Structures are given as C-alpha cells and as structure tokens.
Amino acid sequence: MLKTSNLNIRIDPQTKQGAERLFSTFGITISDAVNIFLRQSLLVGGLPFEMKQPRYNAETEAAMQEARDITSGKKKSKGYSGVDELFAELDAEYEAENGKGC
C-alpha cells in the first residue's frame, strides 16, 4: 500500500462546492484533482498552465482607470438630478455617435 500525506488547504465554501460538482462530472474527487495538478506540475517543472494577467481592450482599460480615478478622488463623477436627465444625456450621446434617435 502506498504511503500518503495529508495536505490541508483553505478555500471558500462556494469554490469548494463548485469544484466538487465539476470534478464529480469526471468521476474524481477534489483530492484526486489536486493529485493530478501536483503530478502534472512535477512533470512540466512548473505550473501546468500559463498564468497571465487579464488583458482588456483600450476602451475597457480607460473605463477601469476612470473608475480608479473617481474612487481615489482624482476625478469627480458626474451626477444627475434624476433618471430622466441621465437618459436624455445617453440619448443625446447615442444620436451624436450614430446620427439617429433610439
């Protein structure tokens, strides 16, 4: 019989439940999946997948920077007196960009 060692990890309950559901569709347990991950890591000499920072398009990057600037106080956010004022501005922007009404 093979000797085994225990490995304790902390993970949020939702992630654990999701992983259990996913791995059960393959007929394996989380323990099996971790063993597969560790063996594959040893086989390839590192993580068995490529790690990347998420890349976003320029418009999304600009929106995220604007949100950071607003939350840090570098930039003021625009306010509206009501939903009608907001939709009127959105309609005007749409018409300016597309040359027609909504």
N, C-alpha and C positions, 0 to 999 in steps of 0.2 A: 504494500500500500504506500502511496506517495505521501510524504510529509507535507503539511500545508501550514501557512502562517496567516494570521488574521490581519486585516487591513481595515482600519476604521476611518471613514470619511464623513464629513459633514456636508449635507446638501439640503436645499429647501424641499419641503414635502411635495410641492407641485411638480418640481423637476423629477423627483424620485418616482412619483406616480406615472408621469408621462413616459419616463424611461422604462418602467416596468411594463406598461402597456405596449410600448414599441417593441421591446425585446421579446415579450411573450409571443408576438406575431412571428418571430423567428424560432420560437421554441427554446429560448435561452433565458437565463436569469441575469440580473444586474451583475452578480458575481462572475458569471460566465463572460459577460460583455467586458468587464474590467480586465479579466484574464486575457481575453483576446487583444484588448488595447495594449496591455503591458507586453505581451509576447510580440506583437507587431512592432511596438516601439523598439524593443531589443533587436528585432530582425532588421529594421531600417536604420538603426542608430540614431533615433530621434523620434519626434512626434510623427505618427503615421498619417499625417495630413498637413497640408500647407496652412500656415497661420498668416492671416492678412488683416490689416486694418480695413474697415469698410471704406469704400470709395463711393462718393456721390457725385452727381453731375454739378456743374458750376452753379446752377440756379438753387439747388438744394444746399450746397455749401454756403452760398450767400445768405440764404434764409436762416441757416443754423447760426452763422456769425451774427446776423442781425438779432436773433433771439438772445445770444450770449451778451451782445452789447446792451440790449434792453434790460436784461436781468442784472447786469453789473452796474447799470446806471449811466453808461457811456452814451446811450441814446434814449430819447424819450419815445414812448409808444404813443400812437395816435388813439384818441378816444372819440366816441360817438355819443350823441345825446339820445339815440335810440336806434332800434333795428332798421327803421325806415331810412335814416341818414346813412347807415352802413350800406344797405342795399342800393341806395341811389348812387353812392360813390362806386360801388362794384359795377353797377350797370354802366356808368359813365366810362370807367376804365375799359370795360369789355367793348363798348362801342368805339372808343378811341383806337383800340387794338385791332378790331375786326370790321369796323365800318358799318355795323348794323346793330340793332337792338336785340335783346334777349327774347 
